[in-house]
Amino acid sequence: MRSLRPLVVAALLVVTACSGGSDDAVEVPAADSSNETTTDVGESESDDAAGESADGADGQAEPVVGDAVSGGEVSGGEVSGEVSGEVESGSDVDEDADGGGFTINGPARVRASCDSLTRGANDFTIESGGFVYDVRLFVPTTVSSDPAPVVLDWHGLGSNGQEQVLYSGYETLAEQEGFIAVHPTGQESSWELSQFDTPERDDLAFADALIDAIVRDWCVDETRVYSTGMSNGGLFTSELVCNRSNRIAAAASVAGTSHADDCDPERPVPYIAFHGTADTVVPFGGGEESVLLPPESVDALIGEGTPSEFAEFAADNGCAPEPQRTEESDEVIRYDYVDCENDIPMTFYEIVGGGHTWPSSPIADPSADLEASGFTFDVDATADAWAFMSQFSL
């Protein structure tokens, strides 16, 4: 039993620890891993301090989740300090007879405080379906809110999480805007798609495990989880929109958008996408060849073309069939679908002459023209996508 004062969950915690406790490979330089830590999910440093000591208290209590003790000290196997956070469901709450507060009957679980997180890049692994996935999670110096929004940024085929960090620049933006950025690495440098199912693995199950872990251990707001990605990662974001709409608040796909035949979102998901008309890997139009994929694979992914795939998502959301067309510049045409269910926005950016690239990527040369580089700087697939997604929550 734990006593807590009214209106806030803040009490002095003194817990005695157990005896003896103590699509596309991108050639970029390795990402900086300063402040790097390595933990397995379920065995984070925060759980060691809180969970181990909780067991020692009564032998049965569930561990406090995450680094719940802020401003506390660890000395001689004893943890003390003030606990702040939210008590999760699962315990009965009764008011004290004397009116001096209320008690929780049963194990109390306190969400990790953002103040307790290690700033910078943190590396850990998650096991899912018999596979071990590497995950890089970035915590900004100043977190915008507690709990914090998060962007899941999925890499392209043949790439990895650390390369995607540099290609998209999401960690730089996270530092500026105060959100958490997560860059996982897929098995065989790829993400599973409905059109090319891999029976021996389930990347959707991994996505669930990843979201569960970062909500539990890394101060993430489960109502503000956003998904984006490049190429295969953009296609996997489409998978999440189709199959995990109850977990993804909004989404953005870059150089890869596909609406599978069995796509059936449970709720309308605000969605934005960017695609170049000169993309030779994941073609813009239907019937176009890919330098990477055989014709049957291209047809399975984009059918009549990438804009048509995005239009199917708009149809899922009850939008008017014809989007509003706006020429943002000579290189960028914007298509906004209107009259969608719940008035959610659906926006597709056509990059005229753009290649299989990330618009305004930090690794691109701003002085190079679009025809030579395939990159445009007239729209930013990182900053503009964040501005779009961050408006929404579940």
C-alpha positions in Angstrom: 0.0 0.0 0.0 1.3 3.5 -0.9 -0.1 6.8 0.4 -0.2 9.8 -2.0 -1.3 13.4 -1.4 -4.3 14.8 -3.3 -4.1 16.2 -6.8 -0.4 15.2 -7.4 1.4 12.0 -7.2 4.3 13.1 -5.1 5.5 11.3 -2.0 8.7 10.3 -0.3 9.7 6.9 -1.6 12.1 4.9 0.5 12.6 1.4 -1.0 15.1 -1.1 0.3 16.8 -3.0 -2.5 17.4 -6.7 -2.6 20.3 -7.9 -0.5 23.5 -7.8 -2.6 21.7 -5.6 -5.1 23.5 -3.3 -6.4 15.7 0.7 -50.5 18.4 2.0 -50.7 21.9 2.1 -49.1 23.0 5.7 -48.6 26.7 6.3 -48.5 27.0 8.6 -45.5 29.5 8.8 -42.6 28.7 6.9 -39.4 26.4 8.9 -37.1 27.7 10.4 -33.9 26.9 8.2 -30.9 27.8 10.6 -28.1 26.2 9.8 -24.8 25.5 6.3 -26.1 24.1 3.7 -23.8 23.2 0.1 -24.6 20.3 -1.6 -22.9 17.9 -4.4 -23.6 14.2 -3.6 -23.4 12.8 -4.6 -20.1 16.3 -4.3 -18.5 16.9 -0.5 -18.8 19.0 1.2 -16.2 15.9 2.9 -14.8 14.2 -0.5 -14.3 17.2 -1.8 -12.5 17.0 0.9 -9.9 13.2 1.0 -9.4 12.2 -2.6 -10.2 14.9 -4.4 -8.2 14.2 -2.3 -5.2 10.5 -2.8 -5.4 10.9 -6.5 -5.3 13.0 -6.2 -2.1 10.3 -4.2 -0.4 7.6 -6.9 -0.2 8.6 -9.6 -2.6 5.6 -9.2 -4.8 5.1 -5.6 -5.9 5.6 -4.8 -9.5 8.5 -2.5 -10.3 8.1 1.2 -10.7 8.4 1.7 -14.4 11.2 3.9 -15.6 13.3 6.5 -13.8 10.5 7.6 -11.5 12.7 8.9 -8.8 13.8 12.5 -9.6 16.4 14.3 -7.4 16.9 11.1 -5.4 20.0 9.4 -4.2 21.2 5.8 -4.2 23.2 4.8 -1.1 23.8 1.5 0.5 21.0 -0.3 -1.5 18.4 2.3 -0.6 16.7 4.6 -3.0 15.1 7.8 -1.8 13.7 10.9 -3.4 10.5 12.4 -4.6 8.3 10.4 -7.0 6.5 12.3 -9.7 4.5 11.0 -12.5 1.2 9.4 -13.4 -0.1 6.3 -11.6 -1.3 3.8 -14.2 -4.5 1.8 -14.0 -4.4 -1.5 -12.3 -4.6 -0.4 -8.7 -7.7 0.4 -6.6 -7.7 4.0 -5.3 -9.4 4.8 -2.0 -9.6 8.0 -0.1 -8.1 7.9 3.4 -10.6 7.9 6.2 -9.1 11.0 7.8 -9.4 12.9 4.5 -5.7 13.5 4.4 -5.1 11.9 1.1 -5.8 8.6 -0.7 -4.2 5.2 -0.9 -3.5 2.8 -3.7 -4.3 -0.8 -2.9 -2.0 -2.9 -5.1 1.1 -2.3 -7.1 1.6 1.3 -8.2 3.2 1.9 -11.6 4.7 5.3 -12.2 5.5 6.5 -15.7 9.1 7.5 -16.3 9.7 11.3 -15.9 11.3 13.0 -18.9 13.7 14.7 -16.6 15.3 11.3 -15.8 16.2 10.5 -19.3 19.8 10.4 -20.7 20.1 13.3 -23.2 21.5 12.6 -26.7 21.7 9.3 -28.5 20.8 6.1 -26.7 21.2 2.7 -28.3 19.4 -0.4 -27.2 17.9 -3.6 -28.6 14.4 -5.1 -28.7 13.7 -8.8 -29.2 10.6 -9.5 -31.2 9.5 -12.8 -32.8 12.9 -14.3 -32.2 14.8 -11.5 -33.9 16.9 -8.8 -32.3 16.4 -5.3 -33.6 18.8 -2.4 -33.0 17.2 0.9 -31.9 18.7 4.4 -31.7 16.7 6.8 -29.6 17.5 10.5 -29.3 16.4 12.7 -26.4 16.7 16.4 -26.9 18.4 18.7 -24.3 15.0 20.3 -23.5 11.9 18.1 -23.9 8.9 20.0 -25.0 6.4 18.2 -22.8 6.1 15.4 -20.3 5.2 12.9 -21.7 6.9 13.8 -25.0 5.9 13.3 -28.7 8.0 10.9 -30.7 8.8 10.4 -34.4 9.6 6.9 -35.6 11.8 7.3 -38.7 12.2 4.1 -40.7 15.2 3.7 -43.1 15.2 2.5 -46.7 16.2 -0.8 -48.1 19.8 -1.6 -47.6 20.3 1.2 -45.1 20.1 1.4 -41.3 18.9 3.6 -38.5 22.2 5.5 -38.1 22.3 6.3 -41.8 18.7 7.5 -41.7 19.6 9.8 -38.9 21.9 11.7 -41.2 19.8 11.4 -44.3 16.6 12.9 -42.7 18.1 15.1 -40.1 15.3 14.3 -37.6 17.7 14.3 -34.6 18.7 17.9 -35.4 15.0 18.9 -35.6 14.2 17.0 -32.5 16.8 19.0 -30.6 15.3 22.2 -31.9 11.6 21.2 -31.3 11.9 19.1 -28.2 10.5 15.8 -29.4 12.1 12.3 -29.2 13.3 10.7 -32.4 13.7 7.0 -32.9 15.6 5.3 -35.7 15.3 1.5 -35.7 17.2 -0.9 -38.0 15.3 -3.7 -39.8 16.3 -7.3 -40.3 18.4 -7.6 -43.4 18.2 -3.8 -43.6 14.6 -4.0 -44.7 11.0 -3.7 -43.5 8.3 -6.2 -44.2 5.4 -5.2 -46.5 2.0 -6.8 -47.0 2.8 -7.3 -50.7 6.0 -9.2 -49.9 5.1 -11.0 -46.7 8.0 -12.7 -44.9 6.4 -15.5 -42.8 9.3 -16.0 -40.5 9.2 -12.5 -39.2 6.6 -9.9 -38.2 7.7 -6.3 -38.3 4.3 -5.0 -37.3 4.7 -6.9 -34.1 8.1 -5.3 -33.7 6.6 -1.9 -34.2 4.1 -2.7 -31.4 6.9 -3.8 -29.1 8.9 -0.7 -30.0 6.0 1.6 -29.2 5.3 -0.2 -25.9 8.9 0.0 -24.9 9.4 3.7 -25.5 6.1 4.6 -23.9 7.0 2.6 -20.8 10.7 3.4 -20.5 11.4 6.6 -22.4 8.7 9.2 -21.4 6.8 8.9 -24.8 3.3 10.1 -25.1 1.3 7.2 -26.6 -1.2 9.6 -28.1 1.5 11.4 -30.1 3.4 8.7 -31.9 4.2 9.8 -35.5 5.7 7.6 -38.3 7.8 8.6 -41.3 10.4 6.9 -43.5 12.3 6.8 -46.7 11.5 4.4 -49.6 11.1 1.0 -47.9 10.6 3.0 -44.7 8.0 5.2 -46.3 6.2 2.0 -47.6 6.4 0.6 -44.0 4.8 3.8 -42.8 1.9 3.0 -45.2 1.7 -0.4 -43.5 1.4 1.3 -40.1 -1.4 3.6 -41.4 -3.2 0.5 -42.7 -2.7 -1.8 -39.8 -1.8 0.3 -36.7 -4.0 3.4 -37.2 -4.9 3.1 -33.5 -1.3 3.7 -32.5 -0.1 6.2 -35.1 -1.4 9.8 -34.7 -0.2 11.0 -38.1 2.2 9.9 -40.8 4.6 11.0 -43.6 6.0 8.9 -46.4 9.0 9.9 -48.5 9.7 8.2 -51.9 7.4 5.3 -51.0 3.7 5.2 -50.5 1.6 2.0 -51.1 -2.0 1.1 -50.3 -2.2 -2.7 -50.0 -5.4 -4.4 -51.2 -6.2 -5.5 -47.7 -5.6 -2.0 -46.2 -8.3 -1.2 -43.7 -7.5 1.5 -41.2 -9.6 1.6 -38.0 -9.5 5.4 -38.0 -8.7 8.2 -40.4 -5.0 9.0 -40.1 -3.7 12.5 -41.2 -1.1 11.7 -43.9 1.4 13.6 -46.0 3.7 12.2 -48.7 6.5 13.4 -51.0 7.5 11.7 -54.2 9.7 12.7 -57.2 8.5 12.3 -60.8 11.9 11.1 -61.9 12.2 8.4 -59.2 13.8 5.4 -60.8 13.6 3.1 -57.7 10.0 3.4 -56.6 8.4 5.0 -59.8 6.1 7.9 -59.7 3.7 6.7 -62.4 2.2 3.3 -63.2 3.9 1.2 -65.8 7.3 2.8 -65.3 10.4 0.7 -64.8 12.5 0.4 -61.6 16.3 0.0 -61.5 15.8 -2.2 -58.4 12.4 -4.0 -58.7 11.0 -6.3 -61.3 7.9 -5.1 -63.1 5.6 -7.4 -61.1 6.9 -6.0 -57.9 6.4 -2.4 -59.1 2.9 -3.2 -60.1 2.2 -4.9 -56.7 3.5 -1.8 -54.9 2.1 1.2 -56.8 -0.4 -0.2 -59.4 -1.5 2.8 -61.5 1.1 5.0 -59.8 2.2 6.5 -56.5 -0.4 9.4 -56.6 -3.1 6.8 -57.1 -1.9 4.9 -54.1 -2.1 8.0 -51.9 -5.6 8.8 -53.4 -6.7 5.4 -52.0 -5.8 6.5 -48.5 -7.8 9.7 -49.1 -10.7 7.6 -50.2 -10.4 5.5 -47.0 -10.8 8.8 -45.1 -13.9 9.8 -47.1 -12.2 12.7 -48.8 -13.5 14.3 -52.0 -12.0 12.4 -54.9 -10.3 15.3 -56.7 -7.6 17.1 -54.7 -7.0 20.9 -54.8 -3.8 21.5 -56.8 -1.3 24.3 -55.9 2.0 25.0 -57.6 4.3 25.8 -54.7 7.2 26.4 -57.0 8.6 25.2 -60.4 9.7 22.1 -58.6 6.9 21.4 -56.2 3.2 20.8 -56.7 0.9 20.3 -53.7 -2.3 18.3 -53.8 -4.7 18.8 -50.8 -7.6 16.4 -50.3 -10.6 18.1 -48.7 -13.9 17.2 -47.0 -12.2 14.3 -45.3 -13.7 12.5 -42.3 -13.2 14.5 -39.1 -11.7 17.2 -41.3 -8.3 15.6 -41.3 -5.8 16.8 -43.9 -4.3 14.6 -46.6 -1.5 16.2 -48.6 0.6 14.8 -51.5 3.7 16.6 -52.8 4.8 16.0 -56.3 8.5 16.9 -56.8 8.8 17.7 -60.5 12.0 16.1 -61.7 12.8 14.9 -58.3 14.7 11.6 -57.9 14.6 8.8 -55.2 15.6 11.4 -52.6 14.6 13.1 -49.3 13.6 16.7 -50.1 16.0 19.1 -48.3 18.1 16.3 -46.9 21.0 17.5 -44.8 23.4 15.4 -46.9 22.4 17.1 -50.2 24.2 19.9 -51.8 22.0 23.0 -51.9 24.1 24.5 -54.7 23.4 21.5 -57.0 20.4 21.8 -59.3 17.5 19.4 -59.2 18.2 17.7 -62.5 21.8 16.9 -61.4 21.1 15.9 -57.8 17.5 14.7 -57.7 17.0 16.8 -54.6 14.8 19.8 -54.2 15.0 22.4 -51.4 11.7 24.0 -52.2 10.0 21.8 -49.6 11.4 20.1 -46.5 10.4 16.4 -45.9 11.6 16.7 -42.3 10.5 20.1 -41.1 7.3 20.3 -43.1 6.3 16.8 -42.2 6.9 17.5 -38.5 4.9 20.7 -38.7 2.1 18.6 -40.3 2.2 15.6 -38.0 2.7 17.5 -34.7 -0.8 19.0 -34.9 -2.5 15.7 -34.2 -2.9 13.3 -31.3 -5.0 10.2 -30.8 
